Amino acid sequence: MPKSLPYFRLLALLEGVSYILLLFIATPIKYLSDDPQYVKLLGMPHGLLFVAYIVFAIMISSAMKWNNKALFVVLIASIIPFGTFYIDKKFLAKKDA
């Protein structure tokens, strides 16, 4: 287990929460109320968290002994709503204990 796994789990949680907020709160407000301020407010932090998640996943993949299929699933989960929560439960939680 890599020492950086708890940090990756936190990053996955933050990325997932920012994506959910952006998708289900900020975007509807933008289009229903014609108020793009929340998308602007959440967009940049989510983008940074998304990129950090991708880079971090690739960096720890060998230490986690993920094959290409597992790495692909971990990476794809970042673009699916609630995907990073699934990854935490399926791939990360059992390794952190």
Biopython code that builds the backbone (N, CA, C, O; Angstrom):
import numpy as np
from Bio.PDB.StructureBuilder import StructureBuilder

atoms = [
    (1, "MET", "N", (0.838, -1.182, 0.000)),
    (1, "MET", "CA", (0.000, 0.000, 0.000)),
    (1, "MET", "C", (0.889, 1.253, 0.000)),
    (1, "MET", "O", (1.752, 1.403, 0.864)),
    (2, "PRO", "N", (0.676, 2.137, -0.957)),
    (2, "PRO", "CA", (1.489, 3.356, -0.979)),
    (2, "PRO", "C", (1.099, 4.310, 0.155)),
    (2, "PRO", "O", (-0.056, 4.359, 0.578)),
    (3, "LYS", "N", (2.076, 5.053, 0.627)),
    (3, "LYS", "CA", (1.822, 6.022, 1.695)),
    (3, "LYS", "C", (0.879, 7.128, 1.250)),
    (3, "LYS", "O", (0.236, 7.774, 2.077)),
    (4, "SER", "N", (0.797, 7.341, -0.037)),
    (4, "SER", "CA", (-0.033, 8.420, -0.563)),
    (4, "SER", "C", (-1.492, 8.010, -0.782)),
    (4, "SER", "O", (-2.295, 8.820, -1.246)),
    (5, "LEU", "N", (-1.843, 6.765, -0.454)),
    (5, "LEU", "CA", (-3.213, 6.312, -0.670)),
    (5, "LEU", "C", (-4.255, 7.139, 0.089)),
    (5, "LEU", "O", (-5.286, 7.466, -0.499)),
    (6, "PRO", "N", (-4.045, 7.495, 1.354)),
    (6, "PRO", "CA", (-5.046, 8.337, 2.027)),
    (6, "PRO", "C", (-5.246, 9.690, 1.324)),
    (6, "PRO", "O", (-6.355, 10.224, 1.308)),
    (7, "TYR", "N", (-4.192, 10.227, 0.756)),
    (7, "TYR", "CA", (-4.312, 11.491, 0.025)),
    (7, "TYR", "C", (-5.115, 11.303, -1.266)),
    (7, "TYR", "O", (-5.911, 12.162, -1.647)),
    (8, "PHE", "N", (-4.892, 10.164, -1.930)),
    (8, "PHE", "CA", (-5.656, 9.889, -3.137)),
    (8, "PHE", "C", (-7.131, 9.671, -2.814)),
    (8, "PHE", "O", (-8.005, 10.100, -3.566)),
    (9, "ARG", "N", (-7.403, 9.008, -1.701)),
    (9, "ARG", "CA", (-8.803, 8.827, -1.290)),
    (9, "ARG", "C", (-9.467, 10.168, -1.016)),
    (9, "ARG", "O", (-10.616, 10.379, -1.405)),
    (10, "LEU", "N", (-8.760, 11.073, -0.354)),
    (10, "LEU", "CA", (-9.303, 12.404, -0.099)),
    (10, "LEU", "C", (-9.512, 13.156, -1.408)),
    (10, "LEU", "O", (-10.533, 13.818, -1.596)),
    (11, "LEU", "N", (-8.562, 13.054, -2.293)),
    (11, "LEU", "CA", (-8.672, 13.702, -3.596)),
    (11, "LEU", "C", (-9.866, 13.154, -4.379)),
    (11, "LEU", "O", (-10.596, 13.918, -5.011)),
    (12, "ALA", "N", (-10.066, 11.842, -4.339)),
    (12, "ALA", "CA", (-11.207, 11.217, -5.030)),
    (12, "ALA", "C", (-12.523, 11.720, -4.443)),
    (12, "ALA", "O", (-13.472, 11.988, -5.179)),
    (13, "LEU", "N", (-12.579, 11.847, -3.132)),
    (13, "LEU", "CA", (-13.786, 12.359, -2.483)),
    (13, "LEU", "C", (-14.062, 13.803, -2.899)),
    (13, "LEU", "O", (-15.187, 14.142, -3.268)),
    (14, "LEU", "N", (-13.049, 14.640, -2.841)),
    (14, "LEU", "CA", (-13.218, 16.048, -3.209)),
    (14, "LEU", "C", (-13.587, 16.206, -4.678)),
    (14, "LEU", "O", (-14.426, 17.038, -5.021)),
    (15, "GLU", "N", (-12.966, 15.414, -5.545)),
    (15, "GLU", "CA", (-13.284, 15.480, -6.969)),
    (15, "GLU", "C", (-14.725, 15.057, -7.206)),
    (15, "GLU", "O", (-15.441, 15.686, -7.985)),
    (16, "GLY", "N", (-15.150, 13.996, -6.539)),
    (16, "GLY", "CA", (-16.519, 13.522, -6.684)),
    (16, "GLY", "C", (-17.543, 14.528, -6.186)),
    (16, "GLY", "O", (-18.560, 14.763, -6.839)),
    (17, "VAL", "N", (-17.277, 15.117, -5.037)),
    (17, "VAL", "CA", (-18.201, 16.119, -4.485)),
    (17, "VAL", "C", (-18.256, 17.343, -5.384)),
    (17, "VAL", "O", (-19.338, 17.872, -5.638)),
    (18, "SER", "N", (-17.117, 17.796, -5.866)),
    (18, "SER", "CA", (-17.122, 18.981, -6.736)),
    (18, "SER", "C", (-17.867, 18.707, -8.038)),
    (18, "SER", "O", (-18.544, 19.591, -8.563)),
    (19, "TYR", "N", (-17.748, 17.495, -8.556)),
    (19, "TYR", "CA", (-18.455, 17.127, -9.783)),
    (19, "TYR", "C", (-19.965, 17.088, -9.561)),
    (19, "TYR", "O", (-20.735, 17.571, -10.391)),
    (20, "ILE", "N", (-20.379, 16.514, -8.443)),
    (20, "ILE", "CA", (-21.802, 16.448, -8.110)),
    (20, "ILE", "C", (-22.369, 17.861, -7.938)),
    (20, "ILE", "O", (-23.445, 18.167, -8.452)),
    (21, "LEU", "N", (-21.650, 18.712, -7.219)),
    (21, "LEU", "CA", (-22.109, 20.097, -7.034)),
    (21, "LEU", "C", (-22.202, 20.829, -8.368)),
    (21, "LEU", "O", (-23.165, 21.553, -8.623)),
    (22, "LEU", "N", (-21.219, 20.640, -9.195)),
    (22, "LEU", "CA", (-21.208, 21.296, -10.495)),
    (22, "LEU", "C", (-22.346, 20.798, -11.380)),
    (22, "LEU", "O", (-23.032, 21.587, -12.029)),
    (23, "LEU", "N", (-22.534, 19.499, -11.399)),
    (23, "LEU", "CA", (-23.533, 18.897, -12.289)),
    (23, "LEU", "C", (-24.964, 19.110, -11.826)),
    (23, "LEU", "O", (-25.837, 19.444, -12.627)),
    (24, "PHE", "N", (-25.204, 18.917, -10.534)),
    (24, "PHE", "CA", (-26.580, 18.896, -10.046)),
    (24, "PHE", "C", (-27.026, 20.157, -9.317)),
    (24, "PHE", "O", (-28.212, 20.307, -9.022)),
    (25, "ILE", "N", (-26.111, 21.053, -9.025)),
    (25, "ILE", "CA", (-26.486, 22.313, -8.369)),
    (25, "ILE", "C", (-26.183, 23.496, -9.284)),
    (25, "ILE", "O", (-27.082, 24.249, -9.660)),
    (26, "ALA", "N", (-24.909, 23.652, -9.637)),
    (26, "ALA", "CA", (-24.494, 24.849, -10.369)),
    (26, "ALA", "C", (-25.059, 24.912, -11.786)),
    (26, "ALA", "O", (-25.525, 25.966, -12.219)),
    (27, "THR", "N", (-25.022, 23.805, -12.502)),
    (27, "THR", "CA", (-25.509, 23.818, -13.889)),
    (27, "THR", "C", (-27.013, 24.066, -13.975)),
    (27, "THR", "O", (-27.431, 24.872, -14.807)),
    (28, "PRO", "N", (-27.849, 23.419, -13.162)),
    (28, "PRO", "CA", (-29.276, 23.776, -13.215)),
    (28, "PRO", "C", (-29.545, 25.235, -12.855)),
    (28, "PRO", "O", (-30.403, 25.874, -13.465)),
    (29, "ILE", "N", (-28.819, 25.767, -11.872)),
    (29, "ILE", "CA", (-28.993, 27.179, -11.527)),
    (29, "ILE", "C", (-28.617, 28.051, -12.714)),
    (29, "ILE", "O", (-29.280, 29.049, -12.994)),
    (30, "LYS", "N", (-27.558, 27.673, -13.405)),
    (30, "LYS", "CA", (-27.123, 28.453, -14.560)),
    (30, "LYS", "C", (-28.220, 28.529, -15.622)),
    (30, "LYS", "O", (-28.505, 29.602, -16.155)),
    (31, "TYR", "N", (-28.826, 27.395, -15.921)),
    (31, "TYR", "CA", (-29.789, 27.378, -17.015)),
    (31, "TYR", "C", (-31.207, 27.727, -16.585)),
    (31, "TYR", "O", (-31.971, 28.259, -17.390)),
    (32, "LEU", "N", (-31.575, 27.448, -15.363)),
    (32, "LEU", "CA", (-32.926, 27.769, -14.914)),
    (32, "LEU", "C", (-33.061, 29.215, -14.445)),
    (32, "LEU", "O", (-34.104, 29.843, -14.630)),
    (33, "SER", "N", (-32.004, 29.732, -13.842)),
    (33, "SER", "CA", (-32.046, 31.104, -13.312)),
    (33, "SER", "C", (-31.217, 32.076, -14.125)),
    (33, "SER", "O", (-31.153, 33.263, -13.805)),
    (34, "ASP", "N", (-30.581, 31.581, -15.173)),
    (34, "ASP", "CA", (-29.706, 32.413, -15.990)),
    (34, "ASP", "C", (-28.640, 33.101, -15.122)),
    (34, "ASP", "O", (-28.380, 34.297, -15.252)),
    (35, "ASP", "N", (-28.037, 32.302, -14.235)),
    (35, "ASP", "CA", (-27.031, 32.815, -13.303)),
    (35, "ASP", "C", (-25.790, 31.922, -13.364)),
    (35, "ASP", "O", (-25.738, 30.900, -12.680)),
    (36, "PRO", "N", (-24.795, 32.289, -14.166)),
    (36, "PRO", "CA", (-23.617, 31.429, -14.336)),
    (36, "PRO", "C", (-22.568, 31.549, -13.222)),
    (36, "PRO", "O", (-21.504, 30.937, -13.314)),
    (37, "GLN", "N", (-22.850, 32.314, -12.190)),
    (37, "GLN", "CA", (-21.832, 32.573, -11.172)),
    (37, "GLN", "C", (-21.388, 31.294, -10.458)),
    (37, "GLN", "O", (-20.208, 31.160, -10.134)),
    (38, "TYR", "N", (-22.297, 30.358, -10.207)),
    (38, "TYR", "CA", (-21.922, 29.139, -9.486)),
    (38, "TYR", "C", (-21.080, 28.206, -10.352)),
    (38, "TYR", "O", (-20.187, 27.527, -9.845)),
    (39, "VAL", "N", (-21.356, 28.168, -11.639)),
    (39, "VAL", "CA", (-20.533, 27.365, -12.543)),
    (39, "VAL", "C", (-19.123, 27.949, -12.588)),
    (39, "VAL", "O", (-18.140, 27.208, -12.570)),
    (40, "LYS", "N", (-19.028, 29.259, -12.647)),
    (40, "LYS", "CA", (-17.704, 29.901, -12.641)),
    (40, "LYS", "C", (-16.986, 29.647, -11.320)),
    (40, "LYS", "O", (-15.775, 29.428, -11.294)),
    (41, "LEU", "N", (-17.736, 29.677, -10.237)),
    (41, "LEU", "CA", (-17.152, 29.483, -8.913)),
    (41, "LEU", "C", (-16.649, 28.052, -8.709)),
    (41, "LEU", "O", (-15.584, 27.845, -8.128)),
    (42, "LEU", "N", (-17.407, 27.072, -9.182)),
    (42, "LEU", "CA", (-17.059, 25.667, -8.974)),
    (42, "LEU", "C", (-16.255, 25.051, -10.112)),
    (42, "LEU", "O", (-15.618, 24.013, -9.933)),
    (43, "GLY", "N", (-16.280, 25.681, -11.273)),
    (43, "GLY", "CA", (-15.643, 25.097, -12.448)),
    (43, "GLY", "C", (-14.139, 24.936, -12.327)),
    (43, "GLY", "O", (-13.609, 23.859, -12.598)),
    (44, "MET", "N", (-13.461, 25.968, -11.932)),
    (44, "MET", "CA", (-11.995, 25.919, -11.835)),
    (44, "MET", "C", (-11.520, 24.942, -10.757)),
    (44, "MET", "O", (-10.631, 24.136, -11.032)),
    (45, "PRO", "N", (-12.078, 24.980, -9.543)),
    (45, "PRO", "CA", (-11.629, 23.990, -8.554)),
    (45, "PRO", "C", (-11.900, 22.556, -9.012)),
    (45, "PRO", "O", (-11.073, 21.668, -8.804)),
    (46, "HIS", "N", (-13.041, 22.334, -9.625)),
    (46, "HIS", "CA", (-13.333, 20.981, -10.108)),
    (46, "HIS", "C", (-12.341, 20.575, -11.199)),
    (46, "HIS", "O", (-11.867, 19.439, -11.210)),
    (47, "GLY", "N", (-12.027, 21.477, -12.098)),
    (47, "GLY", "CA", (-11.060, 21.178, -13.151)),
    (47, "GLY", "C", (-9.703, 20.809, -12.595)),
    (47, "GLY", "O", (-9.069, 19.863, -13.064)),
    (48, "LEU", "N", (-9.255, 21.547, -11.600)),
    (48, "LEU", "CA", (-7.972, 21.247, -10.965)),
    (48, "LEU", "C", (-8.006, 19.904, -10.243)),
    (48, "LEU", "O", (-7.056, 19.125, -10.322)),
    (49, "LEU", "N", (-9.100, 19.639, -9.544)),
    (49, "LEU", "CA", (-9.241, 18.358, -8.850)),
    (49, "LEU", "C", (-9.313, 17.196, -9.840)),
    (49, "LEU", "O", (-8.762, 16.125, -9.586)),
    (50, "PHE", "N", (-9.987, 17.408, -10.958)),
    (50, "PHE", "CA", (-10.095, 16.379, -11.992)),
    (50, "PHE", "C", (-8.715, 16.025, -12.546)),
    (50, "PHE", "O", (-8.365, 14.848, -12.643)),
    (51, "VAL", "N", (-7.949, 17.022, -12.900)),
    (51, "VAL", "CA", (-6.610, 16.787, -13.445)),
    (51, "VAL", "C", (-5.716, 16.128, -12.393)),
    (51, "VAL", "O", (-4.961, 15.207, -12.707)),
    (52, "ALA", "N", (-5.800, 16.596, -11.154)),
    (52, "ALA", "CA", (-4.996, 15.999, -10.082)),
    (52, "ALA", "C", (-5.380, 14.540, -9.866)),
    (52, "ALA", "O", (-4.511, 13.700, -9.632)),
    (53, "TYR", "N", (-6.669, 14.233, -9.943)),
    (53, "TYR", "CA", (-7.135, 12.849, -9.790)),
    (53, "TYR", "C", (-6.547, 11.951, -10.870)),
    (53, "TYR", "O", (-6.059, 10.859, -10.578)),
    (54, "ILE", "N", (-6.593, 12.410, -12.118)),
    (54, "ILE", "CA", (-6.065, 11.624, -13.232)),
    (54, "ILE", "C", (-4.563, 11.387, -13.055)),
    (54, "ILE", "O", (-4.092, 10.255, -13.174)),
    (55, "VAL", "N", (-3.827, 12.436, -12.777)),
    (55, "VAL", "CA", (-2.372, 12.324, -12.620)),
    (55, "VAL", "C", (-2.022, 11.421, -11.439)),
    (55, "VAL", "O", (-1.155, 10.554, -11.544)),
    (56, "PHE", "N", (-2.702, 11.632, -10.323)),
    (56, "PHE", "CA", (-2.439, 10.849, -9.117)),
    (56, "PHE", "C", (-2.764, 9.377, -9.347)),
    (56, "PHE", "O", (-2.015, 8.504, -8.907)),
    (57, "ALA", "N", (-3.870, 9.091, -10.030)),
    (57, "ALA", "CA", (-4.242, 7.700, -10.305)),
    (57, "ALA", "C", (-3.173, 7.007, -11.138)),
    (57, "ALA", "O", (-2.811, 5.861, -10.869)),
    (58, "ILE", "N", (-2.677, 7.696, -12.134)),
    (58, "ILE", "CA", (-1.626, 7.114, -12.971)),
    (58, "ILE", "C", (-0.347, 6.899, -12.161)),
    (58, "ILE", "O", (0.342, 5.892, -12.328)),
    (59, "MET", "N", (-0.040, 7.849, -11.288)),
    (59, "MET", "CA", (1.175, 7.742, -10.482)),
    (59, "MET", "C", (1.136, 6.570, -9.503)),
    (59, "MET", "O", (2.151, 5.901, -9.307)),
    (60, "ILE", "N", (-0.013, 6.313, -8.888)),
    (60, "ILE", "CA", (-0.057, 5.251, -7.882)),
    (60, "ILE", "C", (-0.501, 3.902, -8.443)),
    (60, "ILE", "O", (-0.579, 2.921, -7.703)),
    (61, "SER", "N", (-0.789, 3.844, -9.730)),
    (61, "SER", "CA", (-1.321, 2.599, -10.298)),
    (61, "SER", "C", (-0.366, 1.419, -10.144)),
    (61, "SER", "O", (-0.807, 0.303, -9.873)),
    (62, "SER", "N", (0.910, 1.644, -10.309)),
    (62, "SER", "CA", (1.843, 0.518, -10.173)),
    (62, "SER", "C", (1.976, 0.085, -8.714)),
    (62, "SER", "O", (2.067, -1.109, -8.429)),
    (63, "ALA", "N", (1.987, 1.040, -7.796)),
    (63, "ALA", "CA", (2.083, 0.689, -6.376)),
    (63, "ALA", "C", (0.829, -0.045, -5.901)),
    (63, "ALA", "O", (0.893, -0.870, -4.990)),
    (64, "MET", "N", (-0.311, 0.263, -6.525)),
    (64, "MET", "CA", (-1.566, -0.410, -6.177)),
    (64, "MET", "C", (-1.723, -1.730, -6.919)),
    (64, "MET", "O", (-2.666, -2.482, -6.673)),
    (65, "LYS", "N", (-0.790, -2.007, -7.833)),
    (65, "LYS", "CA", (-0.812, -3.241, -8.637)),
    (65, "LYS", "C", (-2.079, -3.355, -9.481)),
    (65, "LYS", "O", (-2.672, -4.426, -9.608)),
    (66, "TRP", "N", (-2.481, -2.207, -10.059)),
    (66, "TRP", "CA", (-3.633, -2.206, -10.952)),
    (66, "TRP", "C", (-3.175, -2.623, -12.334)),
    (66, "TRP", "O", (-2.166, -2.124, -12.831)),
    (67, "ASN", "N", (-3.907, -3.534, -12.960)),
    (67, "ASN", "CA", (-3.633, -3.839, -14.353)),
    (67, "ASN", "C", (-4.253, -2.730, -15.208)),
    (67, "ASN", "O", (-4.871, -1.808, -14.677)),
    (68, "ASN", "N", (-4.090, -2.819, -16.514)),
    (68, "ASN", "CA", (-4.598, -1.754, -17.389)),
    (68, "ASN", "C", (-6.108, -1.596, -17.302)),
    (68, "ASN", "O", (-6.622, -0.481, -17.379)),
    (69, "LYS", "N", (-6.815, -2.699, -17.143)),
    (69, "LYS", "CA", (-8.276, -2.631, -17.041)),
    (69, "LYS", "C", (-8.695, -1.892, -15.769)),
    (69, "LYS", "O", (-9.587, -1.044, -15.808)),
    (70, "ALA", "N", (-8.059, -2.208, -14.658)),
    (70, "ALA", "CA", (-8.390, -1.540, -13.390)),
    (70, "ALA", "C", (-8.070, -0.053, -13.463)),
    (70, "ALA", "O", (-8.856, 0.775, -13.003)),
    (71, "LEU", "N", (-6.930, 0.289, -14.034)),
    (71, "LEU", "CA", (-6.577, 1.700, -14.187)),
    (71, "LEU", "C", (-7.590, 2.412, -15.077)),
    (71, "LEU", "O", (-7.987, 3.541, -14.789)),
    (72, "PHE", "N", (-8.002, 1.762, -16.144)),
    (72, "PHE", "CA", (-9.008, 2.344, -17.032)),
    (72, "PHE", "C", (-10.309, 2.619, -16.271)),
    (72, "PHE", "O", (-10.912, 3.679, -16.438)),
    (73, "VAL", "N", (-10.732, 1.686, -15.453)),
    (73, "VAL", "CA", (-11.957, 1.867, -14.658)),
    (73, "VAL", "C", (-11.793, 3.036, -13.691)),
    (73, "VAL", "O", (-12.702, 3.852, -13.543)),
    (74, "VAL", "N", (-10.649, 3.117, -13.041)),
    (74, "VAL", "CA", (-10.390, 4.215, -12.098)),
    (74, "VAL", "C", (-10.408, 5.558, -12.821)),
    (74, "VAL", "O", (-10.937, 6.537, -12.295)),
    (75, "LEU", "N", (-9.841, 5.611, -14.009)),
    (75, "LEU", "CA", (-9.812, 6.868, -14.761)),
    (75, "LEU", "C", (-11.192, 7.241, -15.299)),
    (75, "LEU", "O", (-11.589, 8.404, -15.227)),
    (76, "ILE", "N", (-11.915, 6.280, -15.830)),
    (76, "ILE", "CA", (-13.246, 6.543, -16.381)),
    (76, "ILE", "C", (-14.215, 6.977, -15.279)),
    (76, "ILE", "O", (-15.128, 7.764, -15.529)),
    (77, "ALA", "N", (-14.022, 6.474, -14.083)),
    (77, "ALA", "CA", (-14.913, 6.823, -12.970)),
    (77, "ALA", "C", (-14.919, 8.316, -12.690)),
    (77, "ALA", "O", (-15.879, 8.836, -12.121)),
    (78, "SER", "N", (-13.869, 9.004, -13.079)),
    (78, "SER", "CA", (-13.809, 10.443, -12.813)),
    (78, "SER", "C", (-14.759, 11.249, -13.692)),
    (78, "SER", "O", (-15.022, 12.415, -13.399)),
    (79, "ILE", "N", (-15.274, 10.655, -14.759)),
    (79, "ILE", "CA", (-16.210, 11.394, -15.615)),
    (79, "ILE", "C", (-17.647, 10.902, -15.457)),
    (79, "ILE", "O", (-18.552, 11.389, -16.135)),
    (80, "ILE", "N", (-17.854, 9.940, -14.564)),
    (80, "ILE", "CA", (-19.194, 9.425, -14.287)),
    (80, "ILE", "C", (-19.632, 9.970, -12.933)),
    (80, "ILE", "O", (-18.893, 9.857, -11.955)),
    (81, "PRO", "N", (-20.829, 10.559, -12.862)),
    (81, "PRO", "CA", (-21.300, 11.040, -11.550)),
    (81, "PRO", "C", (-21.295, 9.913, -10.519)),
    (81, "PRO", "O", (-21.745, 8.803, -10.807)),
    (82, "PHE", "N", (-20.801, 10.189, -9.350)),
    (82, "PHE", "CA", (-20.660, 9.251, -8.239)),
    (82, "PHE", "C", (-19.606, 8.164, -8.517)),
    (82, "PHE", "O", (-19.464, 7.235, -7.722)),
    (83, "GLY", "N", (-18.885, 8.263, -9.603)),
    (83, "GLY", "CA", (-17.898, 7.250, -9.965)),
    (83, "GLY", "C", (-16.739, 7.158, -8.995)),
    (83, "GLY", "O", (-16.276, 6.060, -8.687)),
    (84, "THR", "N", (-16.267, 8.283, -8.513)),
    (84, "THR", "CA", (-15.116, 8.240, -7.603)),
    (84, "THR", "C", (-15.500, 7.635, -6.253)),
    (84, "THR", "O", (-14.648, 7.086, -5.553)),
    (85, "PHE", "N", (-16.783, 7.732, -5.886)),
    (85, "PHE", "CA", (-17.228, 7.101, -4.647)),
    (85, "PHE", "C", (-17.199, 5.579, -4.794)),
    (85, "PHE", "O", (-16.848, 4.860, -3.859)),
    (86, "TYR", "N", (-17.570, 5.108, -5.970)),
    (86, "TYR", "CA", (-17.502, 3.674, -6.263)),
    (86, "TYR", "C", (-16.044, 3.195, -6.215)),
    (86, "TYR", "O", (-15.744, 2.145, -5.646)),
    (87, "ILE", "N", (-15.163, 3.965, -6.808)),
    (87, "ILE", "CA", (-13.737, 3.603, -6.826)),
    (87, "ILE", "C", (-13.196, 3.530, -5.408)),
    (87, "ILE", "O", (-12.432, 2.622, -5.080)),
    (88, "ASP", "N", (-13.582, 4.469, -4.573)),
    (88, "ASP", "CA", (-13.112, 4.455, -3.192)),
    (88, "ASP", "C", (-13.544, 3.171, -2.492)),
    (88, "ASP", "O", (-12.756, 2.538, -1.790)),
    (89, "LYS", "N", (-14.784, 2.800, -2.689)),
    (89, "LYS", "CA", (-15.292, 1.596, -2.025)),
    (89, "LYS", "C", (-14.718, 0.312, -2.625)),
    (89, "LYS", "O", (-14.371, -0.616, -1.895)),
    (90, "LYS", "N", (-14.621, 0.259, -3.939)),
    (90, "LYS", "CA", (-14.216, -0.967, -4.633)),
    (90, "LYS", "C", (-12.692, -1.175, -4.657)),
    (90, "LYS", "O", (-12.218, -2.296, -4.470)),
    (91, "PHE", "N", (-11.936, -0.112, -4.883)),
    (91, "PHE", "CA", (-10.499, -0.252, -5.103)),
    (91, "PHE", "C", (-9.627, 0.275, -3.967)),
    (91, "PHE", "O", (-8.510, -0.205, -3.776)),
    (92, "LEU", "N", (-10.118, 1.254, -3.213)),
    (92, "LEU", "CA", (-9.244, 1.952, -2.277)),
    (92, "LEU", "C", (-9.470, 1.619, -0.813)),
    (92, "LEU", "O", (-8.506, 1.503, -0.055)),
    (93, "ALA", "N", (-10.717, 1.464, -0.398)),
    (93, "ALA", "CA", (-11.022, 1.285, 1.027)),
    (93, "ALA", "C", (-10.404, 0.028, 1.609)),
    (93, "ALA", "O", (-9.893, 0.055, 2.729)),
    (94, "LYS", "N", (-10.439, -1.069, 0.876)),
    (94, "LYS", "CA", (-9.907, -2.324, 1.403)),
    (94, "LYS", "C", (-8.386, -2.311, 1.534)),
    (94, "LYS", "O", (-7.819, -3.063, 2.325)),
    (95, "LYS", "N", (-7.731, -1.451, 0.754)),
    (95, "LYS", "CA", (-6.270, -1.368, 0.799)),
    (95, "LYS", "C", (-5.796, -0.457, 1.932)),
    (95, "LYS", "O", (-4.658, -0.565, 2.389)),
    (96, "ASP", "N", (-6.676, 0.440, 2.380)),
    (96, "ASP", "CA", (-6.287, 1.420, 3.387)),
    (96, "ASP", "C", (-6.384, 0.870, 4.812)),
    (96, "ASP", "O", (-5.785, 1.430, 5.730)),
    (97, "ALA", "N", (-7.113, -0.192, 4.998)),
    (97, "ALA", "CA", (-7.360, -0.736, 6.334)),
    (97, "ALA", "C", (-6.137, -1.384, 6.944)),
    (97, "ALA", "O", (-6.199, -1.884, 8.067)),
]
sb = StructureBuilder()
sb.init_structure("model")
sb.init_model(0)
sb.init_chain("A")
sb.init_seg("    ")
for serial, (resi, resn, name, xyz) in enumerate(atoms, 1):
    if name == "N":
        sb.init_residue(resn, " ", resi, " ")
    sb.init_atom(name, np.array(xyz, "f"), 0.0, 1.0, " ", f" {name:<3s}", serial, name[0])
structure = sb.get_structure()
